[in-house]
Amino acid sequence: MELKICHLYPDILNLYGDRGNILCMQKRLAWRGIDVSVEGVSIGESLKASDYDILFVGGGQDFEQEVLLADLEGEKTAEIKAAIEDGVTTLAICGGYQMLGQYYKTWDGQQCDFTGALDLYTIGSKDRMIGNYMYECEELGVNVVGFENHSGKTYLGSSVRPIGKVLAGYGNNGEDHMEGARYKNVYATYSHGCLLPKNPAICDFLLKTALEHKYGSAELEPLPDVLEKAAHDRMEARLK
C-alpha cells in the first residue's frame, strides 16, 4: 500500500511548525511498512488534486493568505473543490481552514473571497483568540489538545458540522463553543501545536480514511504511542 500526500503552499503556510503534521503522517505510515510520498505545490505550480490521497494546508498570517488569493483562483480552486467532493482526505489548519471557506471579511469590512470548498465564512475581529486549548472530538470520542492563535471568527453553514465541543479555549469563534469543520473527508481545525503528534488518534483516523478511500478497506496495526500519549495527557491535565 502507498499514500501520496500533497502539501499545499509549504513555503508560505507553515505557521507554528504545521509541517510537523506531515512528518507525523510519514512516520506513522513508515512504522507500519506503508509507503508514502510527499509533494509540495506552491504559487505558480499546477495542482492535480486527484493524483493525491491526502491534501494538507497549514496556517498562515492574514498577509500570507492575501498573497495566495490570485494563485488560488480558477484552476487550483476547481481542483481542490473536486477532490473534496470526491472524498479525498483533507487536513486544513487555521489559515488553511479559513481558505477552504467562502470568504474572510476583516474587522474593517474588507472582504477576501476564498475557495468556497466548504460552507463556512470567517469574520475578523480586533481581539485575538490565543492559547492552548482543548476540544472533544465527538466522532472519535477523544479530547484533542492544540494551540490556537487567530483573530478570525469562523461560522459554519448548514452543510458542515463541527468537529466537536470546546472544553477549554475559544474554538471557531469564541461564541458557540464549537470547534472545527467536518465535511465528507475534510478535517479542518484551528489546532496548531502541531496537531497530529500530540493527538495520534486523529492522525491514524486520517490515514485510515485515506487508505479506505483508495483501497476500499484498511487496518492500521496499533503503535505504542508512549511519548505521544504522555504529551497529550500532560496538556489535557493542564487544561482541565
N, C-alpha and C positions, 0 to 999 in steps of 0.2 A: 504493500500500500504506500501511497505517497500523497502529500498535500502540497499545493502551491499557494504561497501567501503573497499578496500584493500589499506593499507598504506605500500608501499614497502620501506624497509630499514629505518624504523622510527628512529632507534637509531643511524644512520650514516648520512643520508641525511636530515638534519633539519637546514640548514643554514638560518640565519636571521629570525627565527621563522616561517619557512614554515608550521609547524604543525598547525598554525593558520588557514590555508585553510581548514583543516579537521574540526576544531572546528566550523568554519563558516558554512560549509555544514551541520553539525549536527544540529546546532541551527536553521538554516533556514528551515530545514525539520521538526524539533520538533515543531516550532512555527506554523506550518501548520498541525500538527497532523499526520505526516508521520513518521513511524518507521524507524530507521536507526541503523545499527551496523557497527563497525569499527574493522578490524583485521589487525595487523601488521605482515609482513612477512620479515624476515631478513636473514642474512647469515646462511646457513646450514638448513634452513627451506624450506619445499616444497611449491610450488605455484601451485594452480589450478585456473588459472585466470578466467576461465569460470564460477566459482562459484560467481563471484562478478559483481556488476553493475557499479562500478566506480573504476578505478585504479588511485592511486596518487603516484607520485615520486617527492620528493623535491630536493633541491640543496645541493651540497657539494663541497669541495675543490678538486683539482686535485689528491691529495694523497688519499682521501677517495674514489674517483672514481676508482683508481687503485686497492684499496683493494677489491673492489666488482667484478673485472673482472672475476676471476676464478669462483665465485659463479654464475655469470650471464650466463656462458657458458652452452650450452646444453639445459637441460630441462626448466630452467627458461626463457631463450630467446625464446624457441619454444612456451611456454605458453603465453608470452607477445605478440608475433607476431600473434598468432592465435586469441587472444582476440581482438586485434586491428583490424584485418581483419574482425572479426565477428561484429564489430561495438560497442564494449564495450567503454563507455565513459572514456577517459583518460586525466588527467591533469598532465603535467610534467613541472617542474620549473628548469631553469638554468642547473645545472649538470644533473638532470633527463632528461631534454630536450636533451642535448648532448648525453646521454646514449641511447636514442632511435634511434640515427643515426647510420651511417655506421662506423665511426671511429673518433678519436681525434688525430691529429698529433701535437706534441709540436713544439715550435718555433725552437728547435734544431734538429728536424727531427725524433724524436721517435714516433712511432705510436701505439695507443691503439685501438684495434678493439672492437666495441660495438655490440649492438643487431642487427642493420640493420633493425629494425622495420619500420623506416622512411627513405625516400630517401633524406638524407642530411648528411653533414660531417662538422667537425669543425677543424680549424687550429689555434693553439696557437700563440699569439704574446707577445712581451716583455712589451707592454703597456696595462694597464687595462682600461676598459670602465666602469666607475663607477659614480653613482649619481642618483638622482631622474629623472625619465623620463616619457614620455607620448607618446602613440601611438593611432591612430584611428583604432578601430575595425570595419572594413567596413561591416562585416556580420551583426552586431547589430546596427550600426550607433551610437556608443558611443565612447568617448575618455577614454582610460584606463590609470590610473596612477600607477606607481610602482617604484621600486628601483632596479637598475641593478649594478652588480659588477662581471665582467667576463673579462678574457684575451682571451678567445676563440672567434674566429670569425666563425660564422655558415653560411653555404651556402646551399641553397635548391636545390634539384633536380627537374626534370620536373613534377613528380607525386605529389609534395607537394606544397601547396600555402601558402603565408604568411598570418598572421592574419590581418595585416594592415600596415599603413604607419606611420613612426616615425615622431612625431611633435616636440619633444624635447628630446635630448639624442642621444644614439648610435644605440640601437636595435641589430639585428642579427650580424652585422659585422662593423657598422660604415661607410659603403661604399654605400650600395644600398638603404638606408633609409627605409628598410623593417624590420618588427619585427615578430618573432614567426613563427610557422608552424601549418597548418591545414591539416589533412588527415582523412577522414571519421569522426569519433567522437573523434579524438585526438585534444587537445588544448595544444600546447607546447609553452612556452614563457620564457624569461629571467626575468620576473617580480617577484622579491621578494617584501617584503614590509609590511605585506604579501598581496598578490594579491586580494583575494576574499572579505575580509571585507571592503576594500575601493572601491570595484567595484561590488556591489551586482547584477548588471545586468548580469555580467559574471557568477557569482555563480548560479543564477537562470537559466540561459541558460544551464549550465552543468547539473544541477539537472533535468530540464525538458527533456533534451536529454536522460538522463539515464532512466527516468521514461517511456518515449515513447518507448525506445528500449526494455524495459522489458514488458510493459503493452499494447503497441500499441498506446495509446493516454494518455495525461495528461494535466491538467491545474493547475497552481500554483496561489493561491489567492495572491493579492498584499500585501506587507508589508509596514509599514510606512517609514522605512529607513531614518529617520530624521538625526541620527548621522552619518550613513554611507554616506549619500549624502553630509553632511557638511564636513566630512573628505575628500571626493573625490573632492568637489568643491574648497576647500581651496588649495589643492595641484595643481589642474588644473590651478587656477588663478596664482599661483607662477610660473608655467612653461610656461605660455603664453608669 
